[in-house]
Amino acid sequence: MYVLTINQRDSREVGDLVDGLLRSLRPVPTVLPFQRSVGDEAIGVVADPAAAVDAALRALRERRWNVGIGVGPFGAAGPDGAWTPGPVPDTQDLRDVGGPGLVHARRAVERAAATGVRVPVAVDGPDAEAAAQAEAVLRLVGQLVLTRTAAEWAVLDLMVPGVRGQQKPVAAELGITVQAVSKAVQRSFWAEEHACRPAAARLLGLVDAAGAPPSVEQ
């Protein structure tokens, strides 16, 4: 499992923006939906590493969030705070779950928030080496996302990865030239971003595999 803990960097200056963040994360498929945890922070749980990458980049896009990805199991939590490993609990409430994934996510978001971190995303999990590699790739891709302009996003939000022949209808919808669409796509490194996303997801999967219980041969 992949737990994302996301907290705001500048709430004192611009106010609480968690509700807007939650709206931007609604398209991401979740096991436990993204929700406010405390203050200006949100937490969600996803089962697919590609969904974890997508959620992280959606948050980084806004330039206002620290993103921590914790890799590891979670389960139902009892009244004493202890948790029980096993199937994904049937709950929609953060108060009902616990486990190492949440602990790893807390460590990761604290590191993402550290002074001097240019791209505020971090990964923590049972395989420290794979987590560091996943974090490095996410920071490189995140840098591409952070540097895009509003005009570039206006184009990219209408594009679908892997679909040919999109630039002409996008240009028509925006009332700009096909050449302008092409330049926006090239300047933003949009194709390169989507080519790198599977690599980040694969590395997150390796972190998760390190924490999985060994299989029992029959």
N, C-alpha and C positions, 0 to 999 in steps of 0.2 A: 504494500500500500504506500501511497504518497500523500503526506500531509503537508499542506501549504499554510504557513502562517505569514500574514501580510500586514504590516503596520505602517502608518502614515509618517512621513518624514517632517512635515511642516504644518501640523494642525494648528499651532499657535498663530501662525501668520495667515492662513487661509480658511481656517475652520475645519470641521469634521466632514470628510469626504467619503466615508465608508459606504453610505447608501449608493453613491454613484459607482464605486468600485464593485459592489455586489451586482448591480445591473450589468456592468461590463463583463462579468464572469458567468452570467446565466447560460450562455451557449456551451459552456464547458460541461461535459458529462461527469457527474460526481457520484460517489458512494454516500458521502455525507455533504449536503449542499453548503456552499460558502455562506457563512453567517457571522455576524458580529460576535466576537468573543468577549472583549472588555475594552472600553474606551474606543480609541481609533484603530482597532485591530480586527481583522477577519481571519477565520480559519475554515478550510474545507479539506475534504479527503477525496482523492481520485484513485481508481484502480489501474488506469492505463498511463504509462510513463509519457506517452505523447500528449495526453490531456494535461499532465503536470507541466510539460514544456509550454503548451498553449496558454495555460493559466498564468504562468510566470511572465511570459512575454506580454500578455494583455495588461498585466499590472505595471510592468516596467514602462510600457508605452506612455503612461500618464506622468512619468517622471516625479512621482510623489510618494512612491511606496518602496519599502524594504521588503524583499521576498525571501523567505526561508523555505526550503523544501526538505522535509524530513522523510527518510525512507525507512520503513519498518512496519511491523504488525501493529494493529490496534484492535480493541475488542470492547466488550461491555464493561462498564465501571460500576462498582458497587458503592453503597453509601459511605464506606470508609475510604474511598479513593482507589482501592485496589482494582485491577482489571483482570478479566478472564480471557485468555487466548481462545481462539476458535473462529467460527463463522462470523462474517460481518454482522454486527448487531442490527436489529430492526429498529432503528431510531433515526430521528431527524434533528436531534438535539445534542450539542457538544457536551453537555453536562452528563450524558449517559455513556460516554466513551473514554478510554484511556489507553495507554500502551507506549512502547518505545518510539513509535512513529511521531507521536506528539512531542516527546522529549527531544528527539533529533530535530524536529522543526523549530522548536524554541531555540536550540543552540544555533541553528542555521540563521534564523532571522536576527539574532543578536550579532552574529558575525557580519551579516549583510549591512547592519546599521552602523558598523564601526567607522570611525573617522578615517577618511582617506580612501574609502571604497568607491571607485568611480561608477561601477555598474552594480547596484545594490541587490545582488542575488547570491545566495549561498546554498550549498547542499551538504547535508550531514546524514550519515547512516552507518551501517555495520561494516562496510568496506570503505575505509578511509581513502584508499588510493583511487578507487572508481568514483567515489564522491567528489574528490578533488578534480578528477578529469571531467566529470559531468559539469561541475561548477565552472571550470575554465571555458568549456564550449558555450555554456549558457551566457557567460559574461561577454564573450566575443559576439555572439548573436544579439545579445541584449544591447551592446553598443550600437549596432546597426539600427535597432528599433528606437533607441533614445535620441538619435541624431536626425530623425526624419522631421520634415516640416509639415505644417498643416496642409499645404497644397499637395504634398506627396501622399499624405494619408487620404486625402479626398479621392485620389486615383486608386490607391491600394485597397481601400475599403470596398471597391467595386470589382476587384479582381479575385479570381478563384484559382488556387494553385493547380497546375497540371492541365488546364483547359486552354486549348489553342484558339486563336482568332478573337480574343477578347478586346483587344485594344481599340478597334473601330467602334463597337457599341459603347464602350466606356467613354471614349472621346465625344460621341454624340450625346450621351447623357449629360456630360459635364459642359458641353458647348465649347470644347477645346479641340485642337488638332490631334491627329493620331501621333504626330511627331512629339507633341508635348507629353502625351501619355507614355510613349516609349522612353523619353528622357527621364520622366519621373520614376519609372520602373528601374531604369538603369542606375540612376543616382542613388536610389534608396537601397540598392542591393537586395531587392525583394526576392528574386530568384535564388540568390545565394542563401538568404535566410531560410527559405523553405527546403533547400537542399541540405542544410545543416541540422534542421530540426530532428530528423531521424537519428542522427549521430548522438545528439544530446539525450534523446529518449532511450537509445540502446544502452548508453552508459548508466542512466538511471536504473534501467532494468538489471544491469550487472550489480549495482548496489543492493537492489532488492533481493536478487538471487543469493547474495552472500549471507543474508539474514534468514533465508528460508530453512525450515527444518529438513534434515536429510531424509531422502525417500527410503522406504523400507522394501527391500526386495522380497518377493514372494518365493 
